[in-house]
């Protein structure tokens, strides 16, 4: 931490970063100035890298992979590095959270909680590194033995978004490393600081040079070049479904690299009449307001039993009005600033569309003026119909649309009435209802009487247009491997040529 700053004040001058190449800082590039979305003052300076810089990073990752200095280690040896990284993150938790807040605008208390989750990701990744294994087939007869090997896929490109710069990074990096792969990371240009700081952490933990590289710059240049790069074996992309579609085309047009995609969501939260309505309302308020709704698994569609809809909406609106929106560096803040000006305008435009289409605002529905920064009040719309833009589009902000249903089948139909399938939640005290809904709603993550719960032991990913593949846990390590079948003949060959 810079001695001129504290955890609750702004830096006196923006912090300048290099980019992370082959285990060391590289500088000498033009710089991008990032202003804090919560305060409007410059906080970081990060390099505008070139495609040549990206090529150098990919080459470093390729050398590090081919020399077997990482891939050739035992799972136990890789696990030791990941555990040391977890300890260093624990020591630097407050510092990393501070810079995450300054670039992203999320509340400081939330950021610290996210770093705790990141530490857990490294610890789970360490365990997964030791547990990763193949298989054997002793069923091929006395003359043949079969083995299935899991081998690291190679050089991985990792493109991460601005909404959870460090958390999404750490839901992938430890598991990619556990598999034995090397990588090149391209963070969002507006939130690059903590991805760069992880390079220092991993180097101190003993990660060999070239295994982790970070190249900063725009998605249009660096991101596109990474996607198209012929020497990248796999690409992991987290972002919108629209951009994900272009990633698929670019990967196909280059080298048919393997893809992992976590894309958009329009996630339902289904509330039955027998639910604990106070609990469900708190879950719904949290689910749409966490990270200012800039969360791919935000519960943005409330589907509530018509018999209790009016009562539930009143409870929920009252709760949402009490959410503390304010300065991200204030410990009391629950909802911070909108991360970019463009996203702020997008959210406000959807609020205007909801009003114009006839939905009723029960709370929120406007920007909050705090003198500096961009803030939006958590917003609840009632009387929403499936044809409205706020019902169908991923808004990526604190805007919740409320629908009603009469039967379980209707609730399931409404929940599945979307091109997305990332996450869903159901609230009911009836186990039959909860299990029926959780099995029939098409989503990669599902919560029963909770929201955004769980840890890195469990896989993350979506159905339909919400993406391909799974991250985290043992599934997340396996995602970055390829399977090889090995056949071993035993004894004398039966000759084909007599």
Secondary structure, 3 states (H helix, E strand, C coil): CCCCCCCCCCCCCCEECCEEECCEEECCCCEEEEECCCCCCEEEEEECCCHHHHHHHHHHHHHHHHCCCCCCCCHHHHHHHHHHHHHHHHHCHHHHHHHHHHHHCCCHHHHHHHHHHHHHHHHHHHHHHHHCCCEEECCCCCCEEEEEEEEECCEEEEECCCCCHHHHHHCCHHHHHHHCCEEEEECCCCCCHHHHHHHHHHHHHCCCCCCEEECCCCHHHHHHHHHHCCCCCEEEEECCHHHHHHHHHHHHHHCCCEEEEECCCCCEEEECCCCCHHHHHHHHHHHHHHHHHCCCCCCCEEEEEHHHHHHHHHHHHHHHHCCCECCCCCCCCCECCCCCHHHHHHHHHHHHHHHHCCCEEEECCCEECCCCCCEECCEEEECCCCCCHHHHCCCCCCEEEEEEECCHHHHHHHHHCCCEECEEEEECCCHHHHHHHHHHCCCCEEEECCCCCCCCCCCECCEECCEECCECHHHHHHHCEEEEEEEEECCCCCCCCC
